[in-house]
Amino acid sequence: MNTPEVIFSIAEKAGVSKAALGTKKTLYQSFLAGAYVAIGGAFSLIVGYGFPELTAGNPGVQRILSGAVFPLGLILVVFLGAELFTGNCAILIPGLMNRKIRPGALMRNWGLVYLGNFVGALLIAYFLMHMAGISGAEPWHTDIQNVAVAKTTIPWWEVFLRGIGANWLVCMAIWCGYASTSAIGKIIGLWFPVCCFVALGFEHSVANMFFIPLGMMEGAPVGIISFLWSNLIPSTLGNIVGGGFFVGVLYGKIHIGS
């Protein structure tokens, strides 16, 4: 496996490369990342809520089932090459701290990737889940409505804090992926932290670009303003802190100039 110093160097090099990507490539790859995370979310919905008799008296079982399969999204992002906003919250920070990435280039990347992720997640929700009739069947129809309502009725600051936890773990997963020099090692490194954040109930902004709109499409009493203000904004801000500060900045402080 790679040492922590090498992991940081790999992340820095990846961030510089991402910041230099052209607009079209960035949008294409970010669309794919949003779609991949949505596919992982769909997988976690079908598996996690597909055994109501088993999970009714064992709520932890539903969480671990969802968590066990949700990492597929990040695995696809890493292995196939795609631009994920939450991962880029940490990956671009080393280059910024070493003055290899300008602040404007970082903000441009984050903005384009966020937009592309949103479009990819929405298209999977609408065409491959809602229009295809997959999320219209029970028990998933009712469950995705409940998920959308639950995510938009958590207090704002709790969503923000859960967003910190989610992306701290997601970006640690990416760092763990950089640690391994084998495919199976990368999968294991990516899997455990992501499974953990799902099981703990943390809030991932890109995943919520899929879950909440899908619930709305299936009839959940959630409005666009509620979706944006009550969940997407605080989860996004929390994700930036969780990945940007607790992974990118802190490891930058550890390794830059050491």
N, C-alpha and C positions, 0 to 999 in steps of 0.2 A: 504494500500500500504506500501511497505518497505521504510524506511528512506534512505537518501543518504548514510549514513554510512553503512547501511546493504547492499545496492546495491553494494558499493565498495567491501565489504567483499565477496559477492557472486561472483563478477567478479574475485577477486583474487583467490578464491578457484577453480573457473572454469578454470582459466589460468594455475594453478599448475597441475590440472588434465589433461589438454590438452597437456602440455609440457611433461608429463610422458607417454603419449600414445605410444604404439609400432608402428613401421614403417608401418606394414600392416594395422592396424586399422586406422592410420592417413591417409593413401592413400585411403582406401575404403571410409572413411567418407568425405574426401576432394573431391573425385570424385563425390559423391552424392551432395555435396554443389554446385559444379560447374554446375552440371546438373539442380539442383533446381533453381539457379539464371538464367540459360539459359531458363528454362521453364517460369519463370517470364518475362524474356526479350521477349520471343516469344509471350506471352500473351499481353504484352504492345505493341508489333509491330502490331499484328492483330487488337487490339482494337483502338490504337492511330491513326493508318493510314487507318482504315477501313471506314472512313466517309469523303472522300475527298471533297464532296460538302459543308459539314458543316464546315470543318476546313480550306478551301482555303482562306477565308477572315477573319478567326479567329484563328491565329496560337496558341494562348494560349489554345484553346480548345483541340488541338492535344496533347499538353504537359500535360494538366491535365488528359486527358483520359489515356495516357500512364502511368502517375504517379499513377493513381488510382488503377491500376491492377498489376504494377511491384512489389509491396511489397510481392506478393505471394511467391516469391523466398526466401526472408529472413524469412518469416513466416514458411515455410517448413524447412529451416535450423534449426531454433530455436526449433520448436515443435518436429521434428523427430530426431534431433541430428546429426549434420554434422559439418565439419570443413571448415570454410570460411576464406580465407586469410585476407580479409579486416576487419572482425570482430576481428580476432586474433591479428591484429595490435594493438588493444587497450587492449584486454582481458588478454594478457600475461604480459603487462607492470607492473601492481601492484605487481605480484609475483616477477618480476625482481627487482623492487625497494626495495622490502622487503627481497631480497636475498633468496627467495624460489625457484627461477628459475635461472639457470645459463645462461649467454649470449649464450653459444653454444647450449643449449637446445632450446632457443628461435629461433635462426637462423635455427636450424634443423627443427623445427615445421613450421616456415614460408616458408622455401624452399620446404618441402614435400607438404604442403597444397597448395601452389601456383601451383606446378606441377599437383597435383590431380585436382584442380579447372579447370586448363586449359584443361586437357583431358576430364573432364565431360562436359564442355561448348562446346568443339569442336564436341564431339559425338552427342550432341543434335542438334547442328547446321547442321551437315552433314546428319545424319540418319533420324531425326524426322522432320526436316524442308526442307532441300535441296532434299534429296533422296525421301522423302515422297511427294514432289511436293507442299507443303504448301506455301513456300516462292517463288515459281515460278509463282504463279497466280498474276494478277494485282488487285489492285494497289500496293500490297506489294513487288512484284518483283522489280519494279523501286524504290520504297521508301527505301528498304534495301540497294540497291546500293548507293543511295544518302546519306544514313546515314553513310555508310562506307567511302565514299569520304569526307563527311563533317568532320567526326571525325579525319581523317588523314591530313586535310589541316588547322586545327587550329594551330596557332603558338605554339611552344614547351612550352614556359613559361605559356601561357594561359591554356594549357592542365594540366600542373603541378598545377596551382592554382585551376582549376576546380576539380582536383583530391583531393586537400585538402578539398574543400567544400563537395565533395561527401562523403568521409569517415568520416569526422567530423559528418555529419548527420547520416550516417549508424551506427556508433558506439554509438551515442546518442540514436538511436533507440534501440540498444541492451540494453543500460543502462535503457531505459524506460521499456523495456520488463522485466528486472530484478526487476523493481519497483513494478510490479503488482503481486498479488498472485492468480489471476483468469485468465482463458484462454482468455476470451473476452478482459480483460484489457491488456493482453500481446499483443494481435492482434492490438488493438488500439494504444498502445505505439510503436509498430513496424511500423505501417502503416504511421502515419503522417510524421515523418522525412524522410522516404524513398520516399514517394510521393513528398515531397518538393524538394529533390535533383534531382529527375527526371524532375520535372516541371521547375526547374531553369537551367537545361542543364549542370549539373556537370558531371564529368567523373569518372566512376567506373571501375577499371581495370578488374575485373572478368566479369562484364556485357559486356565489350568490347571484351573479349575473345570469346564471342558469336556473338555480332553484327557485328564486322568488318570481321571476317572470313566468316560469312554467306553472307555478301555483296560480298566478294571476290568470294565465290562459285557461286553466282548468276551473276557474270560477271562484278563487279565493277572494274574500272581500278586502283587497289591498289595492290602494291607489298608487299612481306613479310617484306622487310627492312623498307618500309614506315609504315607499320602497327606497327612494333616493335619500331622503333625510334621515329616516329612522334606522337604515341599515347600510346602504352602499357608501355613503359619505363617511360615517364613523368607522366602518370596517376598513375602508381604503386608507384612511389616516392612520389607523392602528397598524395596518399592514406595512405602511411606510416606516413607522417607528420600529416595529418588530424586526423587519428585515434590514432596513437601512442603518439603524443605530446598533441594535443588539448583535448583528452579525457583521455588516459592512464596516461600520465605524469602529467598533471595539476590536475587531481583528486587524483593522488598519492601524490602530494605536499600538497593538501588540507587535506587528511585523514590520511596519514602515520605519526604516532607520535602525532596525535591530541587527 
